[in-house]
Amino acid sequence: MSDRCDRNFAGVLIGVLLIPAAARADIQDWEVSEVVTSVAGNPTIRFVELKNEAGGCLFPTSRVDVRDADGAPVAAIPLVTTTTCFEPGWFLFIATPAAAALYDLPADRILSAPLDPAAGQVCFASSATNYDCVRWGAVTTVVVDFFGAADETIAPTPVDSIALARIATTHVVSADWTLQTPTPRGPNDGTPWEPPDAGPVTDAGPVPDAGPSYDAAPRIDAAPRIDAAPLPDARNDGYLDVAPSGGAACSCSVGGAGRRRGGPALPWVSALLALVTRRSRRGRLR
């Protein structure tokens, strides 16, 4: 009986140790992938897309936060009502009904908040942590994310019918984002968009220096910022739903390719098993 109790206790505690590690290991792989603020001059056609290359879970606290140029909240769009896990390469399409109809794609969640093309910020967040943010236009108070806590750069300003699209993940917004044709629910491989030519080039000779160049003015991203949370989703441990038959409702994988952080607490498990083994041996010697 003692041996059985020891084994049951070890199994329960190992599960307690591993579940939070799994929960934190994959939430961080979600990122904002694409933003469209309007199409054909119609601002009701807009969407935000999330992607997860490695696969992972979302929690009831997971959401898309839309903020204005001053960093003030515009809307918080929840993504799931219960802990839900997704396969690698998954896209989430958060769109208005008009955008869903235009692209003939069902929206995973309705984007009720407006997206100001002149200045705005969108973050994927869960609990108290911003995991990934993009910002554009004349932002005055930068909202940063956990992996880019020192980055205050700005993405290109969105253009009507053109997507603001992620092309890299260096956690430097100005390097990670560009403008291209929209590709909702797919890789960002649309046609790159360049601003219209300023006019024909003449042979009139060099233009005289009329004064300081445009980049001599203060940077728009030099304003105060809202700091990222100190720990990634530290309170998500409590958001795993419990199945009626016992245990967690989500069967998230631990570690794996593409994970930046997380993994099982193996030293704790080894120490626990050693303690249980010693107790079992002493019981048999008696």
C-alpha positions as CSV (number, residue, x, y, z in Angstrom):
1,M,0.0,0.0,0.0
2,S,2.8,2.4,0.9
3,D,4.6,1.7,-2.4
4,R,1.3,2.3,-4.4
5,C,0.7,5.6,-2.6
6,D,4.2,6.7,-3.2
7,R,3.9,6.0,-6.9
8,N,0.5,7.8,-7.2
9,F,1.9,10.8,-5.3
10,A,4.9,10.9,-7.7
11,G,2.7,10.7,-10.7
12,V,0.4,13.5,-9.6
13,L,3.3,15.8,-8.7
14,I,5.1,15.2,-12.0
15,G,1.9,16.1,-13.8
16,V,1.7,19.4,-11.8
17,L,5.3,20.2,-12.7
18,L,5.0,19.4,-16.4
19,I,1.6,21.1,-17.3
20,P,2.6,24.7,-16.5
21,A,5.9,24.1,-18.5
22,A,3.8,23.0,-21.5
23,A,1.4,25.9,-21.2
24,R,4.2,28.5,-21.2
25,A,6.3,26.7,-23.9
26,D,4.0,27.4,-26.8
27,I,2.0,30.5,-26.1
28,Q,5.0,32.6,-27.0
29,D,5.1,31.2,-30.6
30,W,2.0,33.0,-31.6
31,E,2.7,36.3,-33.5
32,V,0.9,39.0,-35.5
33,S,1.3,38.1,-39.2
34,E,-0.7,40.5,-41.3
35,V,-2.8,43.7,-40.9
36,V,-5.1,45.3,-43.4
37,T,-6.8,48.6,-42.5
38,S,-9.0,49.1,-45.6
39,V,-9.7,47.8,-49.1
40,A,-10.8,50.0,-52.1
41,G,-11.3,52.9,-49.7
42,N,-13.7,51.0,-47.5
43,P,-12.5,50.8,-43.8
44,T,-15.1,48.2,-43.0
45,I,-12.9,45.7,-44.9
46,R,-10.1,45.1,-42.5
47,F,-8.4,42.2,-40.7
48,V,-5.7,41.1,-38.3
49,E,-4.0,37.7,-38.8
50,L,-2.1,35.7,-36.3
51,K,0.1,32.7,-37.0
52,N,1.9,30.0,-35.1
53,E,4.7,28.2,-37.0
54,A,5.5,25.7,-34.2
55,G,1.9,25.0,-33.0
56,G,0.6,25.7,-29.5
57,C,-2.3,26.5,-27.2
58,L,-4.3,29.6,-26.6
59,F,-5.9,30.4,-23.2
60,P,-9.0,32.3,-22.1
61,T,-6.8,35.3,-21.4
62,S,-5.3,35.2,-24.9
63,R,-6.4,38.1,-27.0
64,V,-5.7,40.7,-29.7
65,D,-5.2,44.2,-28.2
66,V,-5.8,47.2,-30.5
67,R,-4.3,50.4,-29.2
68,D,-4.1,54.0,-30.5
69,A,-1.1,56.2,-31.2
70,D,-0.9,57.1,-27.5
71,G,-0.9,53.5,-26.4
72,A,-4.4,53.7,-25.0
73,P,-6.7,50.6,-25.4
74,V,-9.1,50.7,-28.3
75,A,-10.4,47.1,-28.0
76,A,-9.4,43.7,-26.6
77,I,-10.6,40.8,-28.8
78,P,-10.7,37.4,-27.0
79,L,-9.6,34.5,-29.0
80,V,-10.9,31.4,-27.2
81,T,-13.2,30.7,-24.3
82,T,-11.4,27.5,-23.2
83,T,-7.8,26.3,-23.5
84,T,-7.4,25.3,-27.2
85,C,-4.4,23.9,-28.9
86,F,-3.5,24.2,-32.6
87,E,-1.3,22.3,-35.1
88,P,2.0,23.9,-36.4
89,G,1.5,26.4,-39.2
90,W,-1.9,27.5,-38.0
91,F,-3.4,30.9,-39.0
92,L,-6.1,32.8,-37.1
93,F,-8.2,35.2,-39.2
94,I,-9.7,38.0,-37.1
95,A,-11.8,40.0,-39.6
96,T,-14.8,42.1,-40.2
97,P,-17.8,40.4,-42.0
98,A,-17.0,42.5,-45.0
99,A,-13.4,41.3,-45.1
100,A,-14.5,37.7,-44.7
101,A,-16.9,38.1,-47.6
102,L,-14.3,39.7,-49.8
103,Y,-11.7,37.0,-49.3
104,D,-14.3,34.2,-49.1
105,L,-12.8,33.1,-45.8
106,P,-14.7,32.4,-42.5
107,A,-13.5,34.7,-39.7
108,D,-12.2,33.0,-36.6
109,R,-13.2,36.0,-34.6
110,I,-14.9,39.3,-35.5
111,L,-12.7,42.4,-35.7
112,S,-15.1,45.0,-34.3
113,A,-12.4,47.6,-33.5
114,P,-11.3,50.2,-36.1
115,L,-7.8,50.2,-37.4
116,D,-6.5,53.8,-37.9
117,P,-4.2,53.8,-41.0
118,A,-2.5,57.0,-39.8
119,A,-1.3,55.6,-36.5
120,G,-2.0,52.4,-34.5
121,Q,-0.7,49.4,-32.6
122,V,-1.8,45.8,-32.5
123,C,-0.5,43.2,-30.0
124,F,-1.0,39.5,-29.3
125,A,-1.3,39.3,-25.6
126,S,-2.1,36.7,-23.0
127,S,-2.6,37.4,-19.3
128,A,-0.5,40.4,-18.5
129,T,2.1,39.9,-21.2
130,N,2.4,41.4,-24.7
131,Y,4.0,38.6,-26.7
132,D,4.2,40.3,-30.1
133,C,3.3,43.8,-31.2
134,V,3.4,45.8,-34.4
135,R,3.0,49.6,-34.7
136,W,2.7,52.0,-37.6
137,G,2.3,55.7,-38.4
138,A,2.7,58.7,-36.0
139,V,2.9,56.7,-32.8
140,T,3.5,58.9,-29.7
141,T,3.7,56.2,-26.9
142,V,5.2,52.9,-28.0
143,V,3.7,49.7,-26.7
144,V,6.6,47.1,-26.7
145,D,6.4,43.3,-26.4
146,F,8.3,40.8,-24.3
147,F,10.8,39.7,-26.9
148,G,11.3,43.3,-28.3
149,A,11.3,45.2,-25.0
150,A,14.1,47.4,-26.3
151,D,12.6,48.0,-29.7
152,E,10.7,51.2,-30.4
153,T,10.9,51.2,-34.2
154,I,7.9,51.7,-36.5
155,A,6.6,49.7,-39.4
156,P,5.6,51.2,-42.7
157,T,2.3,53.2,-42.7
158,P,-0.5,51.0,-44.1
159,V,-1.8,51.8,-47.6
160,D,-5.4,51.2,-48.8
161,S,-5.8,47.7,-50.2
162,I,-2.2,46.8,-49.2
163,A,-1.3,44.6,-46.3
164,L,1.2,45.3,-43.5
165,A,2.9,41.9,-43.6
166,R,5.5,40.2,-41.4
167,I,8.5,38.9,-43.4
168,A,10.9,38.1,-40.5
169,T,11.0,37.6,-36.8
170,T,14.0,39.6,-35.4
171,H,11.8,41.4,-32.9
172,V,12.7,44.7,-34.6
173,V,9.5,46.1,-36.1
174,S,11.0,48.2,-38.8
175,A,13.0,45.1,-40.0
176,D,10.2,42.5,-39.6
177,W,7.4,44.3,-41.5
178,T,6.8,45.4,-45.0
179,L,4.0,46.3,-47.4
180,Q,2.6,43.8,-49.9
181,T,-0.6,42.5,-51.4
182,P,-2.8,40.7,-48.8
183,T,-2.5,36.9,-48.4
184,P,-5.0,36.0,-45.6
185,R,-4.7,32.5,-44.1
186,G,-1.5,31.9,-46.0
187,P,2.3,32.7,-46.0
188,N,3.2,36.3,-46.6
189,D,4.4,35.9,-50.1
190,G,2.3,38.6,-51.8
191,T,3.7,41.1,-54.3
192,P,5.8,43.8,-52.6
193,W,4.4,47.3,-52.7
194,E,6.6,50.3,-53.2
195,P,5.4,54.0,-52.8
196,P,4.7,55.8,-56.1
197,D,7.5,57.5,-57.8
198,A,7.9,61.1,-56.6
199,G,8.2,62.3,-60.2
200,P,10.4,62.2,-63.3
201,V,14.2,62.6,-62.8
202,T,15.5,65.6,-64.6
203,D,19.0,66.4,-65.8
204,A,18.9,69.9,-64.4
205,G,21.9,69.1,-62.1
206,P,22.2,68.5,-58.4
207,V,19.4,70.0,-56.2
208,P,20.9,72.7,-54.0
209,D,20.9,72.0,-50.2
210,A,17.9,74.0,-49.0
211,G,18.3,73.1,-45.4
212,P,18.4,70.2,-43.0
213,S,17.3,66.8,-44.4
214,Y,13.9,65.4,-43.4
215,D,15.5,63.0,-41.0
216,A,17.1,65.7,-38.9
217,A,13.8,66.1,-37.0
218,P,13.3,64.0,-33.8
219,R,12.2,60.5,-34.4
220,I,8.5,59.7,-33.9
221,D,9.4,56.6,-31.9
222,A,11.5,58.6,-29.4
223,A,8.4,59.1,-27.2
224,P,7.8,57.3,-23.9
225,R,6.9,53.6,-24.2
226,I,4.8,51.1,-22.2
227,D,7.2,48.5,-20.9
228,A,6.7,44.8,-21.5
229,A,5.7,42.6,-18.6
230,P,8.8,41.1,-16.7
231,L,7.8,37.5,-17.2
232,P,6.0,35.7,-20.1
233,D,2.4,34.9,-19.2
234,A,3.5,33.9,-15.7
235,R,-0.1,33.5,-14.5
236,N,-1.3,31.2,-17.3
237,D,-0.8,28.1,-15.1
238,G,-4.2,28.7,-13.5
239,Y,-6.0,28.9,-16.8
240,L,-5.8,25.2,-17.9
241,D,-9.3,23.9,-17.8
242,V,-9.9,20.6,-15.9
243,A,-11.7,17.8,-17.7
244,P,-14.7,16.2,-15.9
245,S,-12.8,12.9,-15.7
246,G,-9.8,14.6,-14.1
247,G,-6.6,16.2,-15.5
248,A,-6.1,19.0,-17.9
249,A,-8.3,19.4,-20.9
250,C,-5.4,20.6,-23.1
251,S,-2.8,18.1,-24.2
252,C,0.0,20.6,-25.1
253,S,3.4,19.2,-26.1
254,V,6.5,20.1,-24.2
255,G,9.5,21.7,-25.9
256,G,10.0,20.8,-29.5
257,A,11.3,22.6,-32.6
258,G,10.6,26.3,-32.8
259,R,10.2,26.9,-29.1
260,R,12.1,29.8,-27.8
261,R,11.7,29.1,-24.1
262,G,10.2,26.6,-21.8
263,G,10.5,22.8,-21.3
264,P,9.9,20.2,-18.5
265,A,11.4,20.7,-15.1
266,L,13.5,17.5,-15.2
267,P,15.8,18.2,-12.2
268,W,12.7,18.5,-9.9
269,V,11.3,15.3,-11.3
270,S,14.5,13.4,-10.8
271,A,14.8,14.6,-7.2
272,L,11.2,13.6,-6.5
273,L,11.6,10.1,-7.9
274,A,14.8,9.5,-5.9
275,L,12.9,10.6,-2.7
276,V,10.0,8.2,-3.5
277,T,12.4,5.3,-4.2
278,R,14.2,5.8,-0.9
279,R,10.9,5.8,1.0
280,S,9.8,2.6,-0.7
281,R,13.0,0.8,0.1
282,R,12.8,1.7,3.8
283,G,9.2,0.4,3.9
284,R,10.2,-3.0,2.5
285,L,13.2,-3.4,4.9
286,R,10.8,-3.0,7.8
